[in-house]
Amino acid sequence: MSAAMVLSRSRRSVLVLDEGRQRNRRSQGLHNFLTRDGILPLDFLALAHEELSRYPVSFVKSRAVKATKDYKRFVITDDSGKDHVAKRILLATGVTDNIPSIPGMEELWGCAVFHCPFCDGFECKETHVGLYSHRHNGFGMAIALSHLSKKVSLFTDGAFYLKPAQKEQLSKKGIEVYTRKIARLIHTSETLQGVELTDGRKISCTSMFTNHGLQVNRTLLDQLGCRSTKKGAAITNRRQQTNIPGVYVAGDASIDMHFVVVASAEGVKAAVAIHNDLIQEENQEAMKVKDQ
């Protein structure tokens, strides 16, 4: 989930702010989620909206741009300038992938160019797999991809980071390394055909993974004062609560794995925690004598 958040107005009312720019929206199929394998992300969201229509949940298609805490409530301002007040908030703002600025990368993102072998690797099994890794050393990821396909090519796009021992191991695995800068990805519509280097060579390739990093969408986290890791991911306890009382985080903006099924599980944990938190707040007097 990307750039979305849930506002708990009370135990009986929930508001979801979502601008509709989910990280996986361009994917050709959602994976690693039993009973939903291969479903299009937008179809998955449509099912979610349909099921939630039976409950006191309302949706606003907008982006939350500002978050403040005022005594025991939160005020969230969306991109239209409207304020939304809530007792608790669940941030699911996700991350933004760094798509390499190579002609063809943007056009093929999610259909032939991917960021996660665990999400889309099996579907590329036994094809000619390319790995774009310029910012980071792609040695480890190239080795991992060789377990999916016997034909793997590493493209460093002008970077020379490989050590002699790494080059030797890649050669033993039959992994070709191309250090020349890339001119473009050769493609027709959503089909990758190869990689053209600046020296004119054309390397056949039918799928591509990138090792180019990402950015946590953390504007709201920073505004609220939530603690985070050095890479920007929110630090939470096992109930998904941050260091700020009443603020919870689920999905890719947290420190766990970036899978839809994990994000869903985190959302459930946070929902239960928020529900119990609100019950205790609304029944403070009763809670005092609970164990007497």
C-alpha positions in Angstrom: 0.0 0.0 0.0 1.3 3.4 -0.8 0.3 6.9 0.3 -2.7 5.6 2.2 -3.7 5.9 5.8 -6.5 4.9 8.1 -8.1 7.2 10.6 -9.9 5.7 13.6 -12.5 8.3 14.6 -13.9 5.9 17.2 -14.4 2.2 17.7 -17.4 2.4 15.4 -16.1 4.6 12.6 -13.1 4.4 10.3 -12.0 6.7 7.5 -9.5 5.6 4.8 -7.5 8.3 2.9 -5.9 6.8 -0.2 -4.6 8.7 -3.3 -4.5 5.4 -5.3 -0.8 5.2 -6.0 0.0 1.8 -4.6 3.5 0.6 -5.1 2.3 -2.5 -6.9 -0.4 -0.9 -9.0 1.4 -1.7 -12.3 2.2 -5.3 -11.4 0.8 -8.0 -13.7 0.0 -10.2 -10.7 0.1 -10.2 -6.9 2.1 -13.1 -5.4 3.0 -14.7 -2.1 -0.6 -14.4 -0.9 -2.4 -17.8 -0.7 -5.8 -17.8 -2.4 -5.0 -14.6 -4.2 -1.9 -15.6 -6.2 -1.8 -13.9 -9.6 -4.7 -11.5 -9.0 -4.2 -8.0 -10.4 -3.5 -5.5 -7.6 -6.4 -3.2 -8.7 -8.8 -6.2 -8.7 -7.5 -7.1 -5.2 -8.3 -3.5 -4.1 -11.7 -3.7 -5.7 -12.5 -6.9 -3.7 -11.3 -5.2 -0.5 -13.5 -2.2 -1.1 -16.5 -4.4 -1.8 -16.0 -6.4 1.5 -15.4 -3.3 3.5 -18.7 -1.8 2.2 -20.5 -3.9 4.8 -18.8 -2.1 7.6 -18.7 1.5 8.9 -15.7 2.4 6.7 -15.7 5.4 4.4 -13.1 6.3 1.8 -11.7 9.6 0.6 -9.5 9.6 -2.5 -6.9 12.2 -1.5 -3.3 12.4 -0.2 -2.5 13.2 3.4 0.0 15.9 3.4 0.1 17.1 7.0 -0.3 15.4 10.4 -0.4 17.0 13.8 -1.3 15.9 17.3 -3.6 18.1 19.3 -3.9 16.9 22.9 -5.7 13.5 22.5 -6.6 13.8 18.9 -4.9 13.9 15.5 -5.6 16.3 12.7 -4.7 15.2 9.2 -4.8 17.6 6.3 -5.3 16.3 2.8 -4.1 17.8 -0.5 -7.4 19.6 -0.9 -6.8 21.5 2.3 -9.5 19.6 4.2 -8.8 18.6 7.8 -9.8 15.1 9.2 -9.9 14.5 12.9 -9.2 11.1 14.5 -8.4 9.5 17.8 -5.9 7.1 16.4 -4.1 6.8 13.0 -2.6 3.9 11.1 0.0 5.0 8.5 0.4 2.8 5.4 2.3 5.3 3.3 4.7 2.6 1.9 7.8 3.3 -0.2 8.7 4.7 -3.6 11.0 2.6 -5.8 14.0 4.3 -7.4 13.4 3.5 -11.0 16.6 3.8 -13.0 16.5 6.7 -15.6 17.1 4.4 -18.5 14.8 4.7 -21.5 12.4 1.8 -21.3 12.6 1.2 -17.5 9.6 3.3 -16.6 7.5 1.9 -19.5 8.3 -1.7 -18.5 8.1 -1.3 -14.7 5.9 -4.0 -13.2 5.4 -6.0 -16.4 9.0 -6.9 -17.5 11.2 -4.9 -15.1 10.8 -5.8 -11.4 12.4 -4.9 -8.1 11.8 -8.1 -6.1 12.8 -11.7 -7.1 10.6 -13.1 -4.3 7.5 -11.4 -5.8 8.1 -12.0 -9.5 11.1 -14.3 -9.8 9.3 -17.6 -10.3 7.4 -16.2 -13.3 10.8 -15.4 -14.9 12.1 -18.9 -14.3 14.3 -20.2 -17.1 14.1 -17.0 -19.1 17.1 -14.8 -19.9 17.2 -12.6 -16.7 18.9 -9.3 -16.6 20.0 -7.5 -13.4 20.5 -3.7 -13.4 22.7 -2.8 -10.5 24.6 0.5 -10.7 24.3 2.1 -7.3 25.0 -1.1 -5.3 27.2 -4.1 -5.8 25.0 -6.6 -7.7 27.1 -9.7 -7.0 24.9 -11.2 -4.3 21.6 -10.6 -6.2 23.1 -12.0 -9.4 24.1 -15.2 -7.6 20.6 -15.5 -6.1 19.0 -15.0 -9.6 21.2 -17.8 -11.0 19.0 -20.2 -8.9 16.0 -19.1 -11.0 17.6 -19.1 -14.4 20.6 -20.6 -16.1 21.0 -17.4 -18.2 21.7 -14.3 -16.1 23.4 -11.1 -17.2 24.5 -8.4 -14.8 24.5 -4.8 -16.1 26.5 -2.3 -14.0 25.8 0.7 -16.3 29.3 2.1 -16.1 30.1 1.1 -12.5 33.2 -0.9 -11.7 32.7 -2.3 -8.2 33.2 -6.0 -8.7 36.3 -7.5 -7.1 38.4 -10.1 -8.9 37.1 -12.9 -6.6 33.6 -11.8 -7.3 34.2 -11.8 -11.1 35.6 -15.3 -10.9 32.6 -16.6 -9.0 30.2 -15.0 -11.4 32.1 -16.5 -14.3 31.9 -20.0 -12.7 28.1 -19.5 -12.5 27.9 -18.6 -16.2 26.8 -15.0 -15.3 27.8 -12.5 -17.9 28.8 -9.1 -16.7 28.4 -5.9 -18.8 30.0 -2.8 -17.5 29.4 -0.6 -20.5 26.7 2.1 -19.9 23.2 1.3 -21.1 21.6 3.3 -23.9 18.1 1.9 -23.6 15.9 -1.2 -23.1 14.7 -2.7 -26.3 11.0 -3.4 -26.1 7.7 -3.5 -27.9 4.7 -2.4 -25.8 5.2 -4.3 -22.5 7.6 -7.0 -23.8 11.3 -6.7 -23.1 13.5 -7.9 -25.9 17.0 -6.9 -24.9 19.4 -4.2 -23.6 21.3 -1.9 -26.0 24.6 -0.7 -24.7 26.2 2.7 -25.6 28.8 0.9 -27.8 25.9 -0.5 -30.0 25.9 -4.0 -28.7 22.4 -5.6 -28.1 22.1 -8.2 -25.4 19.1 -10.5 -25.5 17.1 -10.3 -22.3 13.4 -11.0 -21.6 13.1 -9.9 -18.0 15.0 -7.5 -15.8 15.4 -7.0 -12.0 16.8 -3.8 -10.5 18.9 -3.3 -7.4 18.5 0.5 -7.2 17.0 1.2 -3.8 13.9 2.9 -2.6 12.7 5.8 -0.5 10.3 5.4 2.5 7.3 7.8 2.2 8.0 9.3 5.6 6.7 12.8 5.5 3.9 12.1 8.0 6.2 10.0 10.2 8.6 12.9 10.5 5.8 15.4 11.2 4.5 13.3 14.0 8.0 12.6 15.5 8.1 8.8 14.9 11.4 7.0 15.4 12.9 5.3 12.4 15.8 3.2 11.3 18.8 4.7 9.4 17.0 3.8 6.2 13.9 5.6 7.2 11.6 2.7 8.1 9.3 3.2 11.1 10.3 1.4 14.3 7.3 -0.2 15.9 6.5 -2.7 18.6 4.9 -6.1 17.9 1.5 -4.4 17.8 2.7 -2.0 15.1 2.6 1.0 17.5 5.3 3.7 17.1 6.9 5.7 19.9 4.1 8.2 19.5 1.0 7.1 21.4 -1.9 6.6 19.0 0.2 6.3 15.9 0.6 2.9 14.2 2.4 1.8 11.0 1.7 -1.1 8.7 3.1 -2.1 5.3 6.3 -1.2 3.5 6.9 1.9 5.6 7.6 -0.4 8.6 10.7 -2.5 9.2 9.3 -5.9 8.1 9.3 -7.6 4.7 7.7 -5.9 1.7 4.9 -8.3 0.9 1.2 -7.6 0.6 0.4 -10.6 2.9 2.8 -9.2 5.5 1.3 -5.7 5.2 -2.2 -7.2 5.6 -1.1 -9.1 8.8 0.4 -5.9 10.2 -2.8 -4.1 9.5 -4.8 -6.7 11.5 -2.4 -6.5 14.4 -2.6 -2.7 14.4 -6.4 -2.8 14.1 -6.7 -5.0 17.2 -4.3 -2.8 19.1 -6.2 0.3 18.2 -9.5 -1.2 19.1 -8.2 -2.3 22.5 -6.6 1.0 23.1 -9.8 2.9 22.5 -11.8 0.5 24.7 -9.4 1.2 27.6 -9.6 5.0 27.0 -13.4 5.0 26.9 -13.6 2.8 30.0 -10.8 4.2 32.2 -12.9 3.9 35.4 -13.8 0.3 34.7 -10.2 -0.6 33.8 -9.1 0.7 37.3 -11.1 -2.0 39.0 -10.6 -4.7 36.4 -8.2 -6.8 38.4 -9.4 -5.9 41.9 
